[in-house]
């Protein structure tokens, strides 16, 4: 019997999400989902509690991360998935690369915010960042502390345009991210490949996917709100041609009016699980050296 998994969910470990881990499992159980994954931005903070809640609610848990990356200077995201404990090498990589990229982006945003009258500085950002875990948003926390915004929804309403008008990314390239995921014993899937013009996420076709496959790409997120029905069919065909795992998820952040948990997902059953475990086997590590 084929069931459904939501393998793209953000919790409060992501600076732009409000989902509490147990609320996610409670809703997943209610929806009858067979498996879920916490894929927080550059963060593994809630992996342990995810495993604990999996036993409590009898919903399979796949530890995941949405890794900030870039493709030819444009924003791209790579989903990393693991079975059991991952190598700490990826945490070290994220702490260094993700924090550095986030700071460069934030400094530009702070400059724009100061131009419209906000009293915030790079020094205040650095002080706040020192208290945040990887994946959190020091800029959001700073703006909340100074009472410029109430929460992430308020931030998006007030500063969403400023945030996305400059789509420059300082994140490491997709190839390097795939390599680091493999070193840590995980599998790598490209997230929402159809892209999003509003937020600057790059749109990827078969030539780009083929290049990623040459560098070890394991899967493609076929089922996602940003992929139209036509694009989903194209990505399914690409997955078959290039022996890629098919993933999917709601990309739920727990924000009002946005995609709810379980709104998108991928098939999950014995054959799918076998295919995943083959990718997660001993050959995963070091596939790229």
N, C-alpha and C positions, 0 to 999 in steps of 0.2 A: 504493500500500500504506500503510495506516494503522498507525503504530507507537505506542509509549507514551513519554510524558515524565513525569518527576518534577520538578515545578516548585516544590517547597517543601522545601528541605533546609537545615539549620543546620550550620555548621562551628564550629571553635574560635574564630572571630571573634565568635560569640554567647557571652555569658558563661555560658549554661546548656547548652552543647553540647560534645561530645567528638569529633565527626567531624573527622578530618584531611582536607584537600582532596584529596590524591592517593588516599587510601583510598576516598573517595566516587567518584572517577572509575574506579578499579579495579573497584569493586563494580558501578557502573553499566554498565561494559563487560561484566562477567560476566553481568549480568541482561539484557543486550540492549536497554537503554534507548536511545532515539534522541536524547534531549535531557535535560538537567538544569539546575537553577538553584540557585545559592547564595542563599538569602534570609535572611541573618543579620539579627538584631535591630538596626535602626538603624545598620547598618554596611556599608561597601563594601570592607572591608579585603582580602578575598580575590578580588575581581573580576579583578585582573591575573593571579594564578596560575591562576584558573579558565580564562581564555583560553588560557594556555600549556598547561595540562593537556588542554584540549579538542583541541588539535592533536596532542598525543602519543597520546591514547586514541581519537581519532576519534569522540567523542561531542559533540554540539552543546551549547554552553554559552550560557545566557541569563542575563546579569547581573541580579540581583534584590536586593531589600531587603524585609524585613518591618518596616513602619513602625508604631511604637506610636501609637495614636490613641484617640479616645473618641467615643462616641455617646450623647448625652443623659446624660452623667456615668458611663457604663458603659465597660468595657474593650472596644475593638474594634481590629482589626489590618487594615492595608491593605498588600497586596503590590504592590510597584513593580517593573516590568520594563523593561529597556532593550536597545537594539541599538547596539553600539559604545560610545563614551565618553558618559557622562552629564554634564550641566552641573554645575559645582561648586556651584551655588546650593543644591542639595538637601543636599550634605554640610554646608554652612554651617548650613542649617536644622536638620539632625539634631544637629549638635554643640551648638547652642544649646537647642533644644526638648527633645530626648531626654535630654540630660544634666540639664537643670533638672527635668524630670518624674521621672527616676530618683532624683535627690537628695531631692526631697520625699517620695517613697515610702520611700526608705531611712531618712530621719530618723525617720519613724514606726515603722519596724521596729526601729531601734536602740533607741528608747525601750522597746518591748516586750521586747527582748532584755536590756536592762539590768535590767528588772523581775524577770527570772528568773535574774539573777546573772552575766550576761556583762559583761566589762570592755571595752567598746568605746565610742568617742565619735564625735560628728559631725566633730570636727577630724581624727581618724584616717581617717574616711571620705573627707574632702576631700583629704587627703594622698594616699591611695590612688587616688582618682579622677583626680588630676593625672597619674598614670602609666599610666592605662588609655585605650585607644582607645574611640571611640564604639561602643556595642553590647556591650562587655564589662560585667561586673558588679563594680563596686568593692566592694560589700558582701561578695560571695562571696570576692573576693581578700583582703579584710581578715580575714574569718573563717578563711580557710585560713592566712594568715600568723600568726594568733594561736592556731592549732591547735584551733579549735573544731569545724572540719569538715575532712574529707580532700579532698572534691571536690563537684561539683554533686549527685551522687546522695546523698551523705551529708547535704548541705544540705537536700535535699528531704525526706529521711527525718526529720531533726531539726526543721526549721523550716517545712516545707511548710504546716502548718495556720496558723501565725502569718502566713506570707506571703500567704495567700489569704483569711483571715477578714475583712480590710478590703479591699473591692474598689474603693475610691476610686481614680480615675485622674486624673492631672495632665497627661495628654498632650493635644496639640492635637486639635481636632475633625476628623472624617472629611472634611468639605468642604474644610477648609484643607489637609489632607494631600494630597487629590486635586489641588488647585490647584498645590501645590509640586511634585508629581510631574510634572505636565504642563509646568510651567515648565522642568523639567530635561530634558524630551524623552522622558519615559517614559509607560507606561500603568499604570493603577491598577485592581486587582482586590480585592474584599473577601475577606478570608481567613475560613475556617471559619465561614460565616454561621449555621450552626445553633447556635453558641455552646457554652458549657461552664459549667454552673451551679457546679461545684466551684471553678473558677478565676476565675469572675466575667466571662467573655467573654460579651458580649451576644448574644442570639438575635435574628436578623433575618428578618422576613417580607417579603412583596411591598410593602407600603406604605413600609417603610424603604428597600428596594432602589430603588423608584421615585424617592424623594427623592434618593438618591445618584446615580441616572442623570441627573437634572436638573442635577446639579453635575459631570457629566463622568465618572462611573464607567464603566470600560471592560470590566470582567470580573467574574466571580464564581467562587470556588473551589468547584466542584460536588463534586469527588472528594476527600474528606478523611474521616479516621476519625470525626470528630465529627458528620458528616452521616449520618444513617440512610439506608437505601435509599429510604424514602418521601420524606425531605427532598431527597435527590439528584434524584429525579424532579421534584419541585416546582421546584428551582433550575434544572434543565435547561429546564423549560417557561418560567420567568422569563427565562432567558438568550435563548431564542428570541423571546419577546414583545418584549424590550427591546434586542435586537441587541447582546447582551453576549458577550464571549469566554468560553469555558468553560475553566477551569484546574483543576488538581488536583495533589496531591502527598502524600508520606508525612508531611511535617513531622518528618522524622527528626532527632533530636538526638544519636544515637549512644549512648544510654544503655541499659543492660541491661534487658531486659524491656519496653521501649517499642517503638513502631512502627518496623520496619526500613525501610531504604532500598528504594524501589520497591513498598512495600506498597499505596500508592495513587498514582494518576497519571491523566493525561488523554491523549486521542488526540493523535497528532503525525504529520503528514504534509503533503504539498504544499498541500492546501486550507486546512488549519489555519494553516500558515506564512504563506500569502498573506493570510489574515484578520488575523494578528498584524502583518504588515508594513504593511498598510493603516492600522492604528491607530498604528503607530510612524512613520508618514510625517511630512512637513513640517507637517501640520496639528495634530500632537499638541501641540507647544509653543504656549502661549498660548491654548488652546481656551477657557480661563476668563478670558481677558483678557490 
